Amino acid sequence: MRTQVGIVGAGPAGLVLSHLLHLEGIESVVLEARSREYVEQRVRAGVLEQGTVDLLRDTGLADRLEREGIVHHGIEIRFDGRGHRIALTDLTGGRSIWIYGQQEVVKDLIDARLAAGAEIHFDVEDVRLEGIDSETPSLHFILGGTDRRLDCDVIAGCDGFHGVTRGSIPNGVLREYHYEFPFAWLGILATVPPSTEELIYARHDRGFALHSLRSPQLSRLYLQVAPNENLNEWPDDRIWEELRIRLAMEGWNLADGPIIEKGVAGMRSFVVEPMQYGRLFLAGDAAHIVPATGAKGLNLAVADVRVLARALATWYRTGSADLLDAYSSRCLGRVWRVQDFSAWMSSMLHRYPGDDGMQGKLQLARLEWVTSMESAARSLAENYVGLPFDDELGV
Ligand SMILES: Cc1cc2nc3c(=O)[nH]c(=O)nc-3n(C[C@H](O)[C@H](O)[C@H](O)COP(=O)(O)OP(=O)(O)OC[C@H]3O[C@@H](n4cnc5c(N)ncnc54)[C@H](O)[C@@H]3O)c2cc1C
């Protein structure tokens, strides 16, 4: 088998890249370890930045998003039993966020790629990379019990944090930056209409809580828990009771309902530098992880492949590798900005184990500032809806 760009991973990064390359007339083949059903049902992110929505719209992928996505013009920050609205759209000159599940984005992308005749191979096993430091890299894998080889010009590593592509880069090339937060999130999906119209980020002495949503009938809620929390100790009643305590506000009630999905996800910041080695380019979670508090992971994955698709298009069209050579540095500027914002939001809202009260007091001072000073609220809003891309700023 032969293609121009071999893509490992059919998550948002790999699928958006394949779509953008197709629009530029560049062929790609996507290899995915899981089944189509699995990736289309994997519940994860749900907050799309303005720039992500614009890209999906501009490239013809937003029909269902326009119909079923929910646009939000603000978020609420709740602490000390009081709610404060951050007016995202007013504070950012008209930018917003959209609520639309990651699995819906993935479904739309797979449908569009397959309708355009794309090759996406699901259920591939044992993907290995060879020759990434040469001009003829190749992907080796097992499909339907048969050994296969895919020769490519370039390989895109879009296989998430636990994928194989990053590990194919020789030792000593990458510098890894890693921080594990001393807490995790217990997330639930429940079939109950959300008790709020906008997301609620709550800081409480017992820990952080977030009321998010996926549709008018589906609520998504999170509780801060310990990193090694045992899910079996959290029957549904206990989850709802704890959510009620942490989200409590006079005159407001949290409606509960059947929990259809439950999981614990750790919180980490992780970055590798550079995001390229030879003919292998890493994108999305394969290169970086952000704590979920800033709702940025999916958006950052899309931002990476936007840069990569443009660089590859220029390379194929003109033979100039300048943009490809600059891929890593262009992405990392945004990656570190987003890391900082996500860590800042996380440290403002979570209870730190062992805090003797000092951290809590500092958090409250910061929260008062963010919710009472327009300049501080604007800064949060600008980061939350997503900063403009370099090329929009003319950089
Ligand atoms: C609970 C949770 C909540 C989140 N909430 C948000 C949010 O609100 N907003 C937000 O923006 N982000 C959020 N994120 C982060 C977001 O989901 C990720 O950042 C996003 O999925 C990254 O996309 P990706 O394509 O880089 O990686 P992934 O989505 O992880 O896709 C990688 C793909 O590669 C495949 N793969 C892995 N190994 C191999 C292999 N060896 N061979 C072939 N294929 C392989 C995987 O099966 C997967 O399909 C959340 C994440 C979690 C876990």
The ligand as an SDF file (V2000), in Angstrom:
LIG
                    3D

 53 58  0  0  0  0  0  0  0  0999 V2000
  -12.9380   12.6660   30.5430 C   0  0  0  0  0  0  0  0  0  0  0  0
  -12.3560   13.6210   29.5480 C   0  0  0  0  0  0  0  0  0  0  0  0
  -12.9490   14.8650   29.3620 C   0  0  0  0  0  0  0  0  0  0  0  0
  -12.4250   15.7610   28.4540 C   0  0  0  0  0  0  0  0  0  0  0  0
  -13.0370   16.9900   28.2910 N   0  0  0  0  0  0  0  0  0  0  0  0
  -12.5770   17.8450   27.3640 C   0  0  0  0  0  0  0  0  0  0  0  0
  -13.2640   19.0780   27.0760 C   0  0  0  0  0  0  0  0  0  0  0  0
  -14.2770   19.4070   27.6890 O   0  0  0  0  0  0  0  0  0  0  0  0
  -12.7850   19.8760   26.0890 N   0  0  0  0  0  0  0  0  0  0  0  0
  -11.6700   19.5210   25.3700 C   0  0  0  0  0  0  0  0  0  0  0  0
  -11.2890   20.2860   24.4650 O   0  0  0  0  0  0  0  0  0  0  0  0
  -10.9990   18.3730   25.6250 N   0  0  0  0  0  0  0  0  0  0  0  0
  -11.4250   17.5140   26.5900 C   0  0  0  0  0  0  0  0  0  0  0  0
  -10.7690   16.3130   26.8040 N   0  0  0  0  0  0  0  0  0  0  0  0
   -9.5880   16.0000   26.0350 C   0  0  0  0  0  0  0  0  0  0  0  0
   -9.9050   15.4910   24.6380 C   0  0  0  0  0  0  0  0  0  0  0  0
  -10.8260   14.4370   24.7020 O   0  0  0  0  0  0  0  0  0  0  0  0
   -8.5890   15.0360   23.9760 C   0  0  0  0  0  0  0  0  0  0  0  0
   -7.6490   16.0600   24.0910 O   0  0  0  0  0  0  0  0  0  0  0  0
   -8.8200   14.6890   22.5080 C   0  0  0  0  0  0  0  0  0  0  0  0
   -9.4600   13.4360   22.4090 O   0  0  0  0  0  0  0  0  0  0  0  0
   -7.4860   14.6410   21.7410 C   0  0  0  0  0  0  0  0  0  0  0  0
   -7.6970   14.1850   20.4380 O   0  0  0  0  0  0  0  0  0  0  0  0
   -6.6000   13.3170   19.6960 P   0  0  0  0  0  0  0  0  0  0  0  0
   -7.1560   13.0260   18.3560 O   0  0  0  0  0  0  0  0  0  0  0  0
   -5.2870   13.9790   19.8060 O   0  0  0  0  0  0  0  0  0  0  0  0
   -6.4600   11.9820   20.5760 O   0  0  0  0  0  0  0  0  0  0  0  0
   -7.5230   10.8350   20.8490 P   0  0  0  0  0  0  0  0  0  0  0  0
   -8.9110   11.3560   20.8410 O   0  0  0  0  0  0  0  0  0  0  0  0
   -7.0300   10.1190   22.0550 O   0  0  0  0  0  0  0  0  0  0  0  0
   -7.3940    9.8890   19.5800 O   0  0  0  0  0  0  0  0  0  0  0  0
   -6.2980    9.0270   19.3930 C   0  0  0  0  0  0  0  0  0  0  0  0
   -6.7590    7.8330   18.5760 C   0  0  0  0  0  0  0  0  0  0  0  0
   -5.6370    6.9780   18.3230 O   0  0  0  0  0  0  0  0  0  0  0  0
   -6.0220    5.6360   18.5200 C   0  0  0  0  0  0  0  0  0  0  0  0
   -4.8090    4.8770   18.8330 N   0  0  0  0  0  0  0  0  0  0  0  0
   -4.1220    4.8200   19.9860 C   0  0  0  0  0  0  0  0  0  0  0  0
   -3.0540    4.0000   19.8820 N   0  0  0  0  0  0  0  0  0  0  0  0
   -3.0770    3.5200   18.6170 C   0  0  0  0  0  0  0  0  0  0  0  0
   -2.2290    2.6310   17.8990 C   0  0  0  0  0  0  0  0  0  0  0  0
   -1.1730    2.0700   18.4780 N   0  0  0  0  0  0  0  0  0  0  0  0
   -2.5280    2.3770   16.6060 N   0  0  0  0  0  0  0  0  0  0  0  0
   -3.6060    2.9460   15.9970 C   0  0  0  0  0  0  0  0  0  0  0  0
   -4.4490    3.7960   16.6470 N   0  0  0  0  0  0  0  0  0  0  0  0
   -4.1810    4.0920   17.9430 C   0  0  0  0  0  0  0  0  0  0  0  0
   -7.0080    5.7100   19.6800 C   0  0  0  0  0  0  0  0  0  0  0  0
   -7.8530    4.5770   19.7300 O   0  0  0  0  0  0  0  0  0  0  0  0
   -7.7720    6.9810   19.3450 C   0  0  0  0  0  0  0  0  0  0  0  0
   -8.8920    6.7360   18.5270 O   0  0  0  0  0  0  0  0  0  0  0  0
  -11.2680   15.3960   27.7090 C   0  0  0  0  0  0  0  0  0  0  0  0
  -10.6740   14.1440   27.8770 C   0  0  0  0  0  0  0  0  0  0  0  0
  -11.2060   13.2460   28.7860 C   0  0  0  0  0  0  0  0  0  0  0  0
  -10.5460   11.8950   28.9560 C   0  0  0  0  0  0  0  0  0  0  0  0
  1  2  1  0
  2  3  1  0
  2 52  2  0
  3  4  2  0
  4  5  1  0
  4 50  1  0
  5  6  2  0
  6  7  1  0
  6 13  1  0
  7  8  2  0
  7  9  1  0
  9 10  1  0
 10 11  2  0
 10 12  1  0
 12 13  2  0
 13 14  1  0
 14 15  1  0
 14 50  1  0
 15 16  1  0
 16 17  1  0
 16 18  1  0
 18 19  1  0
 18 20  1  0
 20 21  1  0
 20 22  1  0
 22 23  1  0
 23 24  1  0
 24 25  2  0
 24 26  1  0
 24 27  1  0
 27 28  1  0
 28 29  2  0
 28 30  1  0
 28 31  1  0
 31 32  1  0
 32 33  1  0
 33 34  1  0
 33 48  1  0
 34 35  1  0
 35 36  1  0
 35 46  1  0
 36 37  1  0
 36 45  1  0
 37 38  2  0
 38 39  1  0
 39 40  1  0
 39 45  2  0
 40 41  1  0
 40 42  2  0
 42 43  1  0
 43 44  2  0
 44 45  1  0
 46 47  1  0
 46 48  1  0
 48 49  1  0
 50 51  2  0
 51 52  1  0
 52 53  1  0
M  END
$$$$
